[in-house]
Amino acid sequence: MNPEWRIVAVVSTPVLSNSVRDVCDAEPSYYRSRKLPSRCESLSHWELMVNYAQGELSGAASAGILLRILRTMAAARVVDLEVSCD
């Protein structure tokens, strides 16, 4: 089965926390993360990806689990991204 990686969220965490990377590295067939450039000195921003290869329901469940874990362990907050339509 070929992986089907989808971006599910961007989260922010305290800058010294590596919990996002640690959680994703613990289950590399399900989760991936990428640290995004940030101008903020106190927060890191992470792009989260989930493998949807096993179907929509499984992928959505994995995304929910990942976000709950990160909110609990890393004090992660989902970042609202506003796209300008100008």
MIVEX-169357 format. One record per residue: x, y, z of N, C-alpha, C, O in turn; residue in three letters. Coordinates in steps of 0.001 Angstrom, whole numbers, padded with zeros to 6 digits, always signed. Each point is the difference from the previous one (the first is absolute). Example, Ala and Ser with C-alpha at 12.3 -4.5 7.8 and 13.67 -1.06 7.14 Angstrom:
2
+013190-005690+007800-000890+001190+000000+000900+001200+000000+001036-000019+000665ALA/-001386+001069-001385+000820+001190+000060-000770+001090+000730+000509+001108+000169SER/
***
This chain:
86
+000845-001168+000000-000845+001168+000000+000897+001240+000000+000880+000137+000850MET/-001108+000757-001803+000802+001221-000100-000465+001032+001022-001202+000178+000199ASN/+002144+000500+000448-000393+001037+000960-000714+001159-000706+000311+000336-001143PRO/-001247+000250+001832-000727+001165-000495+000038+001070+001095-000903+000083+000832GLU/+001947+000724-000844+000215+000998+001046-000845+001234-000260-000004+000544-001105TRP/-000714-000106+002139-000810+001213-000067+000327+000896+001190+000174-000466+001126ARG/-000098+001755-001406+000190+000968+001078-001318+000126+000736-001036+000249-000615ILE/+001068-000420+001945-001231+000061+000793-000059+001225+000896-001086+000401+000418VAL/+002225+000201-000115-000011+001172+000878+001389+000612+000060+001001-000622-000353ALA/-000980+001854+000812+001240+000661+000403-000193+000326+001476-001008+000590+000389VAL/+001981-000979+000424-000099+000251+001436+001191+000830+000458+001059+000013-000628VAL/-001267+000675+001737+001106+000728+000634+000269-000638+001351-000913-000462+000684SER/+002180+000448-000320+000431-000546+001290+001058+000940+000584+000570+000817-000723THR/-000308-000928+002016+001116+000766+000562+001285-000324-000768+000219-001148-000387PRO/+000606+002130+000173+001150-000123-000891+000970-001118+000400+000618-000605-000876VAL/-000473+000322+002142+000953-001025+000432-000572-001417-000026+000719-000954+000295LEU/-001975+000802-000636-000639-001311-000002+000260-000746-001310-000206+000540-001087SER/+000657-001780+001206+000164-000883-001159-001045-001099-000004+000146-000993-000713ASN/-001200+001160+001501-001025-001038+000133-000669-000338-001315-000318-001163-000245SER/+000095+002150-000606-000648-000270-001286+000848-000977-000804-000504-001005-000500VAL/+001768+001300+000381+000899-000889-000749+000056-001381+000657-000025-001013-000699ARG/+000102+000959+002025+000087-001272+000708-001241-000859-000220+000107-001203-000239ASP/-001289+001823+000320-001249-000752-000190-000082-000534-001431-000345-001163-000213VAL/+000659+002002-000754-000075-000433-001398+001057-001050-000329-000271-000941-000747CYS/+001461+001096+001296+001061-000983-000239-000310-001355+000631+000526-001020-000445ASP/-001368+000993+001471-000365-001258+000664-000893-000868-000895-000015-001223+000143ALA/-000725+001844-001062-000895-000723-000916+000186+000518-001429-000911+000612-000558GLU/+002095-000856-000043+000296+000613-001302-000882-000481-001154-000075+000674-001028PRO/-000582-001800+001170-000887-000443-001076-001357+000696+000056-000772-000068-000957SER/+000477+000740+002075-001271+000708+000160+000141+001519-000013-000864+000696-000534TYR/+001955-000172+001121+000123+001440+000224+001324+000544-000518+001026-000681+000015TYR/-001078+001927-000474+001206+000746-000355-000175+001439+000467-001116+000506+000116ARG/+002236+000132+000146-000043+001421+000366+001129+000716-000703+001016-000594-000362SER/-001218+001880+000178+001034+000840-000595-000014+001328+000731-001034+000662+000087ARG/+002194-000275+000440+000104+001275+000705+000014+001120-001032+000776-000023-000955LYS/-001644+000995+001164-000125+001116-000924+000833+001184+000481+000225+000151+001201LEU/+000229+000680-002118+000713+001202+000428-000942+000907+000785-001188+000092-000309PRO/+001720+000566+001312-000826+000859+000830+000793+001214+000442+001204-000079+000247SER/-001891+001195-000153+000634+001225+000502-000183+000137+001508+000603+000869+000630ARG/-001417-001708-000073-000307+000065+001422+001130-000665+000801+000428-001107-000331CYS/+000044+001769+001361+001096-000540+000800-000458-000994+001058+000808-000776+000509GLU/-002088+000792-000176-000471-000861+001082-000788-001217-000486-000274-000910+000782SER/-000096+000886-002074-000794-001113-000520+000638-000611-001243+000626+000689-000805LEU/-000802-001998+000673+000360-000708-001228-001294-000374-000704-001008-000285+000647SER/+001040+000287-001975-001167-000402-000779+000336-001272-000764+001070-000131-000592HIS/-002014-000798+000625+000191-001319-000605-001152-000329-000942-001167+000202+000335TRP/+001502-000703-001495-000992-000516-000932-000151-001496+000289+000988-000734+000028GLU/-002217+000293+000184-000258-001409+000325-000616-000708-001195-000908+000521-000646LEU/+001411-001711+000361-000524-000818-001090-000392-001376+000533+000656-000560+000879MET/-001741+000037-001436-000495-001322+000372-000119-000842-001268-000347+000513-001064VAL/+000635-001799+001185-000109-000930-001118-001448-000484-000123-000527-000650+000903ASN/-000098+000972-002019-001389-000396-000254-000094-001245-000878-001067-000269-000553TYR/+002137-000493+000407+000017-001157-000903-001018-001077+000378-000437-000761-000863ALA/+000058+000686+002133-000951-001026+000436-001445+000473-000054-000899-000681+000494GLN/+000672+001858-001098-001361+000481-000161-000272+001277+000775+000753+000388+000893GLY/-001858+000254-001265-000399+001277+000604-000243-000118+001506+000478+000823+000781GLU/-001222-001851-000387-000357-000150+001406+001233-000225+000872+000140+000609+001060LEU/+000736-001476-001509+001222-000281+000750+000909+001226+000057+000583+000294+001043SER/-000463+000421-002162+000824+001202-000038-000536+001080+000919+000762+000641+000724GLY/-002077-000436-000752-000617+001012+000865+000175-000360+001474+000257+000867+000835ALA/-000399-002153-000528+000192-000446+001386+001446+000224+000436+000249+000450+001119ALA/+000698-000758-001991+001415+000218+000314+000297+001474+000220+000762+000349+000902SER/-001354+000521-001715+000202+001445+000154-000527+000467+001354+000661+000775+000691ALA/-001847-001245-000313-000573+000372+001296+000852-000472+001159+000200+000737+000966GLY/+000301-001947-001052+000858-000554+001055+001277+000827+000114+000417+000354+001103ILE/+000206-000044-002247+001237+000777+000006-000212+001365+000655+000806+000422+000829LEU/-001875+000262-001195-000256+001327+000574-000279-000073+001496+000455+000863+000750LEU/-001195-001877-000302-000256-000149+001444+001294-000256+000761+000227+000584+001059ARG/+000614-001450-001593+001290-000296+000654+000840+001267+000106+000565+000286+001056ILE/-000483+000467-002135+000845+001200+000002-000550+001094+000897+000771+000727+000626LEU/-002082-000596-000551-000581+000990+000911+000325-000353+001446+000252+000883+000819ARG/-000259-002170-000512+000255-000462+001359+001485+000040+000350+000378+000544+001038THR/+000455-001111-001888+001420-000154+000313+000836+001236-000288+000962+000274+000717MET/-001309+000472-001748+000883+001074-000454-000612+001382+000139+000583+000989-000444ALA/-001751-000916+001057-000724+001272+000094-000140+000636-001378+000085+001219-000153ALA/-000304-002081-000857-000124+000467-001381-001348+000663-000215-001014-000407+000567ALA/+001027+001428-001391-001229+000686-000392-000081+000031-001512+000986+000277-000682ARG/-002170-000564+000165-000196+000064-001447+000032+001462-000418-000651+000849+000609VAL/+001410-000571-001646+000145+001363-000508-001050+000224-001074-000130-000796-000930VAL/-000620+001888+001064-000963+000381-001030+000767+000715-001107+000682+000997+000237ASP/-000807-001520-001426+000662+000621-001129-001027+000747-000826-000936-000599-000528LEU/+001107+001885+000418-000902+000802-000799+000622+000253-001349+001133+000474-000097GLU/-001874-000790-000942+000479+000200-001362-000698+001214-000572-001228+000061-000045VAL/+002009+000895-000387-000564+001210-000580-000449-000287-001433+000740-000594-000786SER/-001929+001012+000464-000556-000215-001348+000116+001259-000850-000676+000107-001024CYS/+001501+000835+001413+000156+001254-000753+000650-000221-001329+000203+000952-000754ASP/
***
